[in-house]
Amino acid sequence: MKILLIAILALTSSISHAYNNAALMDAYFGVVLIRGYNQTGGMAYGSGVVVNDNQVITNCHVLRATSQPWVTRGEDTYPITDVRADAWHDLCLVSTHNMPFKPVLRGDSLSLKRGQDITAIGHSNGVPAPITSLGEIQGLYPSDQGNVIRSSAKFLMGASGSGLFDMEGRLVGINTFKTAGSGGSVHFALPVEWLSTLEKMPASTTFPVVGKALWEEDEDKKPLYMQAAVPESRQDWPALAKVAQTWIDKETNNADAWFSLGLAEEHLLHPAAALKAFAKAATLAPQFVEALFKQGEIAKKTGDLQTVEQVQTQLNAIDPQLLPVFQQYLACTNGCKTR
């Protein structure tokens, strides 16, 4: 999936998008660094987003290693005075004093669409200036009145607690956890809606923050979209096929489950099964561009040009600018026509 998304992003780089640059700049300046010394004297760090006057949201796991954390930007530091902690959802709202930074705009995860452009902004590897990473929404998973977000916007160590923003500069998620493997990382953000509950929780002055997060649950107890991400990133296709089938058995109409099965079957060299799975994903989610690309790719390899033409029709209906991208992706010299 990673290689496909890179290809699509690269090929569509010339397609114009309307970004609110001023709002995105405000979002950029709403991201801060959180630091603190750990028990051995080393530096613990993560990222955070200014969401209210003198309040920053971050991941609770950022605050596990230090008893005296602070917010910083450049040479300016602001001691953290208290925290509202939801360890299970891995979100902590910390407070400080005299912090001059403007809160970011808030969006919502429930209005997001698959394939929508987003950007991650955070202090990856603890660098002083935030780093931005453009990507797309890859998956949306309903959870506690919000959507956990899978995106192709990368974040590295130190960017836990950073912001995921739409292209109007609105905070839609908090970058929190990812898988790792030879196939590349899979990145997840927690929904901004969970902040509303967090704001109503009582404040505490106890640090470090303790408690297991939902993404740290035993593997067999995690949601199936999390279980599928691990073998996908490790390119363990038999394991992915097994998880995907279990997912389909429990959620027959879940497009992501069918797409995961398609990936597994493709790499297990079962093209007919893969084509069926990708077609099912695209039927369940008509805007699922990646599923359509994969369906067309396998159809072309197996000589099924009628299906390739059907995919082209579907892509053209979604966005006519996708059609030349698809044809270039498949290296079609005749527009992928049957005659």
Buried (B, 14 or more C-beta within 10 A) or exposed (E): BBEBBEBBBEBBEEEEEEBBEEBBEBBBBBBBBBBBBBEEEEEBBBBBBBBEEBBBBBBBBBBBBBEEBBBBBEEEEBEBEBBBBBBEBBBBBBBBEEBEBEBBBBBBBBEBEBBBBBBBBBBBEBBEEBBBBBBBBBBBBEBEEBBBBBBBBBBBEBBBBBBBBBBBBBBBBBBBBBBEBEBBBBBBBBBBBBBEBBEEBEEEEEBBBEBEBBBEEEEEEBBBBBBBBBBBBBBBBEBBBBBBBBBBEEBEEBBBBBBBBBBBBBBBEBBEBBBBBBBBBBBBBEBBBBBBBBBBBBBBEBEBBEBBBBBBEBBEEBBEEBBBBBBEBBEBEEEBEEE
